[in-house]
Amino acid sequence: MKTLSLWIFGLLLIDPTGVLGLHHFPENFVTAKRDHSNSVTLTCNTNFDGPFTWKLAAKTVDEAEEIEDLNSTYKQVGKNLIVSDVDSPLLGEYSCWSGEERLSSTFLLVEAEEGDDFDSLMKCWAKSYDCTFSCNWTKGKYTAVRLGLGDDCSEGRKSCHWVNSSGQHLNGGFQFELSHSLSPYAEETNMLVLTAEAIMNNNILRRTKRFYLRDIIQPESPQIINCQEVEQELNVTIDPPSSWSSPHSFFSLEHEIQYKLKDDGKEIKVIGSPSALIPKKISMLRVRSRDPLVLSNWSQWTPWKNVIIKEEKWCCCRNTEKSCCPELPPGYLDNCKRKCNKGGNKKRNKNAKRNQTPYKEHVQ
């Protein structure tokens, strides 16, 4: 034990805020098996050849008797520290020091217990077949999460390119933007391999999932361009969302229109692409889209839009955010504007007369 003492080998008590405050993945960490049967090796990554001190969570134990008591748990071999029977009190950040100089550090974490599967932890979707897709990590109990694409990440190689979160939700989840190299014009034969790692307290969770890009396609909401009267029907024209892949003749979308009948409020759905005929006597409508070739997820519905036809007050059609109006005759909106201005002028003249001071002529 004298040789070990000459190395000034010190151990630290756990700092309860150490791993709890870990909101990023450390540069160096080692993961221990949860069954405690295997030992783990921590390395002091330095070119320093002199004696140094190992510390855990920043509080040194200087008494040699305690080092002897822990001899069965810790063993130092050169620049390596071997930790056996890893348990919660032994987890955290280990660092090696030469006097007051910190040489390097390594976190010792433990595998998380089996629990949540990948689908319950994360939702991924792609707005189009372009080179990016998005993921949301939904569990707020984890303080650090990262994602990696490819076999390098699933097999834990150092060549893996990890992607950190681009932001955090109010509920504590994380969001990611990832890039892939799949060609949007070729038949998809290779699956994406997505690996996620997450830290909670002193536990690290690791999950991998394989899927095709087509499985997560979900377009954004389309755009209602026009409603045109065709005898007793309305022809609704719909454009793909601006984020959808082009050319649209190759990347086609089908649209589902939901409308409410004016007489009884009954809701009906029809499929159309890029336009569809629906009854004229409806009160409102909305639209969503999907890729019909792969039967992708439907987009979110557009907001409900009121429908105003010729027999009604067409001047309301100027509010295009709230109305889906048939195509108006030439000059109709100008006539609307003149009528509105004329009505406004009459009202202003009436108010002006009401506010005039009475005048009486005095005769001498």
N, C-alpha and C positions, 0 to 999 in steps of 0.2 A: 504493500500500500504506500510505502514511502515514494516509490517511483511515480505513482499516480498523483500523490500529493505534490511532488515537485512540478508537475504540469499545472499546478494551481487549478485543479478541476473543481468548478463550482456549479451548483444547481440552484435554480430559482423557484420560488413558489408561484403558483398560477395567479395571474392577474385576471380577475373575472371580466374585465373590460377588454382584454387583449383580442381574442378571436371574435367576441361579440361585435367589436368595432371594425371588423375586417370588411370593408365595402369595396374591395377590389381584389383581384387575384394576385398574390405575391409572385415575384419573379421566380422564387425557388420554393417548392413545397414537396413533401413526401406524404404519400397516403398509406396508412396502416390498415391491415385487414381487421375486421371487427371481431374475429374469433380469438384474437390475442395470441394465437399460436406462433405467429411468425414475428421475427425481429425486423426492425427497420434500421437503415444506416443513413445518418446525416453527415454531410461533408462540409468542412470549413473551406470554402472556395477562396484560397489565397495563396500567394507565393511566399508568404512569410514563413521562415523556418524556425523561429524562436518559440518559446513557451507561450501558450495562450489559455484563456479561460472560457469555458462554455457557460452560457447563461440561458435561463428560461424565464421569459416574461419580466425581466429587469430587476429582480431582487436576488442578490447573491447570498448563498449560505456558505460561510467561511469555515465552519467547524469541521475538522477532519473526521470526527466520529460519525457524523451524518453521511459523509461520503462512503465510509465503510459499510454503513447500513444499506446503502443503495447500490452496493457493488454488484449485486445479482441482477439489477435492472439496467445499469449503465456500464458500458465498457468502451474505453477509448483506444483506438488503434491508429496510430499516426494522426492524420488530419480527420479521421472519421470517428463519429460517436455512434455506437450501436445501442439501440434502445430495445429492450425485450419486454414482453408482456404489456404491450401498450394499453393504457386505460386513460380515462378522462383526466386525472391529475397530471398526466405526463404529456398532454397535448398543448400546443401553442407554438410560439415563435422561439426557436433556439438560435442563439447568436454566439459567435466566437470573437474574443477580444484579446488584444495585446495592450495591457494596461488600460488606458482610457480610449484607445482606438478600436473602433468596431471594424472587424475584418470582413465578415459576411454574416448572412442569416438564412435560415430555412424554417419554414412552417411545418409542423407535424400535425396532420389531420387524420381523421378516421373515416372509413367508408360509411355512408349513411345506410340506415336500415332499409330493407326492401319496403316499398310503399307505393307512392303515386307513380302511375305509368306516364309515358311521354305525352299522350293525348290529353290527360287531365292537367298537365303542367303547362302546356303550350299550344297555341293555335297559330298556324302559318297559312298565308295566302299570297297569291300573286295577282296583281291587277291586270296583267297581260302576259304575253309570251316573251317579253323583253328580258334583259339580263339581270333583273333584281326581283327579290320577293321580300316579304315582311313577316315577322313573327312577334307574338306577344307572349311573354312569360306571365302567367296569371297568379302564381302563388306569392303572396307578399311576405311570407315568413323568411325568405332567403335574402341575404344582404348583398350577395355578389353572384352574377350569372354571366356566362359567356357561351358563345356558340361557335362551332367550327364545321366546315364542309369537307367531305372527302375521307378516304381511308386513313390518311395521316392522323386525322383527329380521332377517328373511331378506335384506332390502335394505339393512341397515346404517344405518337412520335413527336420529337421536338420540332420537326419541320412543319407541324400544324400551324395554320394561320387562324388565330382566334379572333372573333369579332365581339367587342364589348357592346353593352347596351347604348343606344342612341338617346335614351331618356327613361324616366321612371314615371309610372302612372300614379295617380292619387291614392290608389288602393295598395301601393307598394310593389306592383308588378313591374316588368321591364319590357321595353320594345327594341326591336332589332331590324336593321336593314342589311340584307346579305346579297352578294353577287354570285352568279353562276356563269358557266361558259357554254351552256347548251345552245345550239342553233335553233331559232324559232321556226326555221323553214324545213328542218329535217325531221324524219320520224323519230320519236323519242324512244330509245331502246335502253338507255342507262338510267338507273335510279339515282336520285340525290341521296347522299348519306349525310345526315345531320346529327351532330353530337352536341349535347348540352352538358355543361358542368355548372353546379350551383353550390354555394357555401352557406350553411346555416350554423351559427355557433362554431363548434369545432368539428362539424361533419361536412363531408363533401359528397354530393350526389352526382351521379354520372348516368346519362341515358342517351341511347342512340336509336334513330329511326330512319328507315329507308322508304322513299316514296317517289313517285313520278311528279314532275312539275304540273302535268295536266290534272293531277289529283287535287291540287290546291288553287287552281284557277278560280278567281271570283272577280268578275269585272266590277268597276264602279258603276254608279247609277247612270243610265242613259239620259238623253236630252229629248224632250218633246219639242219638235220643231214647228209643227203646223197642224191645224185641224181645218179641213176644207169640206164644205157641204157638197155632197153628191146625191142629189134628189132627196131621199128620205134617210140618208146615212151620213156619217162623218168619216172622212178618210184621215186617219191620224198618222202623221209622218214622224219617225223616230230616228235619231242619230246616235251612233255609239259614243261612249264617253271619250273625252280627249286623251285619256291615258291608255286606251285600247290599242293593240298592235295594228299596224298598217302594212300593206294596203288592206282596206276593209273588204275588198272583193275576195281576198285570200283568207283573211281572219274574219269569218262571218259571225254574226250574232243573231240570235232569235230573241224577240221581245214579247213579253206577256203584258197585256193591257187589262187592268181591272177597272170597271166602271160601275156607277150606281145609277139605276133607273130612276127617272124623276117621279114616276107615278107611285111606286111602292117602296123605293129605296133598296130594292134587291141588288146584290153585288154579283157581277158576272165577270169571268176571265176569258180572254181570247188570246191566241198566239198570232203574231204577225212579224214580218221582217222584209223590208224595213218599214212597211206601213201596213195598216189594217183598217177594214171597214167595221164600224160599230154603229148602233142605233143613234139617231139624232136626239131623241128625247132622253137625255141623261143629265145628271146634275154635276157630276165630277168624275175624274179619272186619275190614274197613276200608272207607272210603267216600271218594269224591271227587266234585266237581260241575263243571258247565259250563252255559253258556247254550245251549240247543238251537236257538234261532232263528238265531243267527249262528255256531254251532259254535265258540264261544270256546275259548281254552286251558283245559284241565282245571285245577282247583285242585290243591294238594298233597294227598296222601292223609292221612287221619286216622291216628293211631297204631293199630296192630293191637290189637283187643280180644278177650280170651278169651270164649268163649260157653259158658254153663253152663245145662243144661236140667234138667227136673224130676227125672229119675231120678238126678241127681248131687247133690253137696253144695251145696245152695242157700244155705247160710249164707255161702258165699264171695261171694254176690251183693251183700253189703253194700259190697264194694270196687268201686264203680261206675266208678272210673278205669281199672281193669284188666279189668272184666268187662262183657259185654253180656248182661243177664239177661232172660229172659221175665218177663212180668208175674206177680207172685207172688199166691197166695191171700191174702185178708184175714187179718191177724194172724200171717202166717207168720214175718216177721222178729222179732216179739215172742217167738214160741216159740223162735226161734233164740237170742235174747238170754237167755231164761230157762235154756235148756239150757247155754249157755256159762257163765252165772253159777253155775249149779248145779255144773257140772264144776269151776269155779274154786274154789268154796267147799269141795268135797270135797278138792281138792289142798291148800288152805290148812290145813284141819283135820288132814290127814295130816302135813303138815310141822310143825304146832304140837305134835302128840303126840310126834313124833320128837325135838323139841328140849326137851321137858320134863325136869326133873331128877328122877331116881328118889327115891321117898320110902319110908322104912322106919319102921315104928312100933316104939318101944322099950318093952319091958314092964319095969316095976320089979320 
